[in-house]
Amino acid sequence: MAGRVLFSLQNGVWLFSPLSSMNSKGKHLRNRLHFHRSPFSSPSSKSVMFCSCRSHLQSQSGGEESITIEPFVLTTPLYYVNAPPHMGSAYTTIAADAIARFQRLLGKKVIFVTGTDEHGEKIATAATACGASPSEHCDTISHAYKMLWKDLDVSYDKFIRTTDPSHEAIVKEFYSRVLGNGDIYRADYEGLYCINCEEYKDEKELLDNNCCPIHLKPCVQRKEDNYFFALSKYQKSLEEVLAHNPDFVQPSFRLNEVQSWVRSGLRDFSISRASVDWGIPVPNDNKQTIYVWFDALLGYISALSENKEKPTLQGAVSSGWPASLHLIGKDILRFHAVYWPAMLMSAGLSIPRTVFGHGFLTKDGMKMGKSLGNTLDPKDLVNRFGSDAVRYFFLREVEFGSDGDYSEDRFINIVNAHLANTIGNLLNRTLGLLKKNCQSTLAVDSTIAAEGNAFKGTVEKLVEKARIHYESLSLSSACEAVLEIGNAGNLYMDDHAPWSLFKKGGAASEAAVKDLVTILEAMRIIAIALSPIAPSLSLRIYAQLGYSKDQFDATTWSDTKWGGLKQGQVMAQPKPVFARIENLVEGDNREASERLVKDKSRVPQTQRFAEA
Ligand SMILES: Nc1ncnc2c1ncn2[C@@H]1O[C@H](COP(=O)(O)OP(=O)(O)OP(=O)(O)O)[C@@H](O)[C@H]1O
């Protein structure tokens, strides 16, 4: 259906010289990027660059010790500012935050990138509709994203806006590299265009009445001349990347999907728009603006740039590219796992290590999204239930990679059962007993308390299980393993019944003291292991165990080793760390109802910590 008239713009050969020298960092430390050809690239295919970023530490004797300090760079999509954020956008971001926090616990230098995609026709239209200029509109929505991330305890390192001048400079440089490599040409294009997707559609993928299957609105016939990227040239290289690098696309079932797209034949795609003013002008043709994928995807690199005055592609790349992990929804998998690596190969840059396409949060089976307007407001959920509950519920209940439907009843049941009962109550009643019988002070080290105790072994196994699940991005299973520690702790408490041992006195009382220390040590381990998922709750648990915020912030995964609590440690006054949510209204008028929280002092987490 689409007719094209091709005329090559430029076919010159552009030679990419790998980055040989980098900025020096400190007196003895210098970073280098080592480029090497992929072991699986064939002579006939375009070379695929893989990069290892290492630091060489010069020892006092003058020799070089090579230590790897590759940063762990992970990204969320840059969210489109056509409307405020919703629970779908929050879902990817809290998952990324949990992974970033876990990697930091492992002691890695993490660069967690998020941001907003701010160009395009829909933005200009949305701005006009609310009587604002596009840039005012972008400022407002971008700010709303930042505020939401704050409310949700999201600890990003870089927030990139595609309207940042430094981003624009890097996009133009990237475009020029690809152009220089002969991979950009101009052509007429005519086809059915979905205004919401801002892309031409294949007739065979449309529903009745030429409706877009995502937005359920009819596509319109459009014709324009655009610049195209020669994706088809990269067919063979992409097939090889996918065949030899099973970790490149995750979960594994999505790799099959991507392989089948590539096998079915790659078509060049349009990278500019003639009719859209709100965008980055195409270099040497200001009648066209660069279209989304040649703009927004570059945000992952431009975000790394440390020189905002004179940003360069090479400078940004040397600060941490390639990304270790792109976390995205499955809706944009094709762009990240097919278009993006081909674009990077064309520009002579390394491809990301992994693209993980998670599933959708759905409402009545349909993807929750801004364009359909069937969204759930995360701010409202945070205001009513707190950030820990929101983070825990979505990361625990939606298998990472699959779709999941939201139900408020289920939300309340899960967070009450897991966070308030299993974890919160266990801590509270243990501290209550310790206060009553031991003046809130530990009489023995946790190592001595648990000597010969099978419970310690159980905790050690479960925390190792949690680590393995975090490593493999099985966030739900990681939550499950941590919760199992809580379940085991409750069983231990009930079996040993320290309250009755205290009544007996003597040796029984000594055993009861050890039981309490043992359970509190398990709680300490839970606090660290749960901190990627529910950081504020973990901090409150840590505070109850008598630690300061600085001590909490300094914890690493190695602190999950049994034995942290020592004799003489004084616990805080027992106080619930997670307030049970009361679901007061049953029946039909649920929508009009208000759910109250039993603990009226539901105050911001930081304030609560200060009180603790
Ligand atoms: N329902 C959802 N479930 C899970 N993630 C989602 C959902 N909706 C959006 N996301 C996240 O946001 C990304 C898409 O960002 P975008 O700003 O385009 O949001 P959108 O609501 O999907 O927009 P639109 O409805 O206009 O297509 C997805 O790849 C995913 O990371």
The ligand as a MOL file (V3000), in Angstrom:
LIG
                    3D

  0  0  0     0  0            999 V3000
M  V30 BEGIN CTAB
M  V30 COUNTS 31 33 0 0 0
M  V30 BEGIN ATOM
M  V30 1 N -0.3310 -0.4300 31.1320 0
M  V30 2 C 0.9830 -0.4390 31.2920 0
M  V30 3 N 1.5690 -1.4630 31.9230 0
M  V30 4 C 2.9010 -1.4940 32.1120 0
M  V30 5 N 3.7280 -0.5270 31.6740 0
M  V30 6 C 3.1900 0.5200 31.0220 0
M  V30 7 C 1.8020 0.6230 30.8040 0
M  V30 8 N 1.5430 1.7810 30.1440 0
M  V30 9 C 2.7360 2.3850 29.9680 0
M  V30 10 N 3.7240 1.6310 30.4940 0
M  V30 11 C 5.1460 1.9510 30.5070 0
M  V30 12 O 5.3000 3.1620 29.7740 0
M  V30 13 C 5.9270 2.8970 28.5220 0
M  V30 14 C 5.2220 3.6750 27.4320 0
M  V30 15 O 5.2960 5.0210 27.7800 0
M  V30 16 P 4.2620 6.0660 27.1890 0
M  V30 17 O 4.6670 7.3730 27.7430 0
M  V30 18 O 4.1810 5.9190 25.7100 0
M  V30 19 O 2.9060 5.6250 27.9130 0
M  V30 20 P 1.5000 5.0760 27.4250 0
M  V30 21 O 0.5320 5.3510 28.4930 0
M  V30 22 O 1.6860 3.6630 27.0060 0
M  V30 23 O 1.1070 5.9850 26.1900 0
M  V30 24 P -0.0170 5.7440 25.1210 0
M  V30 25 O -1.2420 5.2360 25.7940 0
M  V30 26 O -0.1620 7.1410 24.5710 0
M  V30 27 O 0.5370 4.7630 24.1320 0
M  V30 28 C 5.7810 1.4060 28.3180 0
M  V30 29 O 6.7810 0.8620 27.4820 0
M  V30 30 C 5.9340 0.9090 29.7360 0
M  V30 31 O 7.2630 0.9870 30.1300 0
M  V30 END ATOM
M  V30 BEGIN BOND
M  V30 1 1 1 2
M  V30 2 1 2 3
M  V30 3 2 2 7
M  V30 4 2 3 4
M  V30 5 1 4 5
M  V30 6 2 5 6
M  V30 7 1 6 7
M  V30 8 1 6 10
M  V30 9 1 7 8
M  V30 10 2 8 9
M  V30 11 1 9 10
M  V30 12 1 10 11
M  V30 13 1 11 12
M  V30 14 1 11 30
M  V30 15 1 12 13
M  V30 16 1 13 14
M  V30 17 1 13 28
M  V30 18 1 14 15
M  V30 19 1 15 16
M  V30 20 2 16 17
M  V30 21 1 16 18
M  V30 22 1 16 19
M  V30 23 1 19 20
M  V30 24 2 20 21
M  V30 25 1 20 22
M  V30 26 1 20 23
M  V30 27 1 23 24
M  V30 28 2 24 25
M  V30 29 1 24 26
M  V30 30 1 24 27
M  V30 31 1 28 29
M  V30 32 1 28 30
M  V30 33 1 30 31
M  V30 END BOND
M  V30 END CTAB
M  END
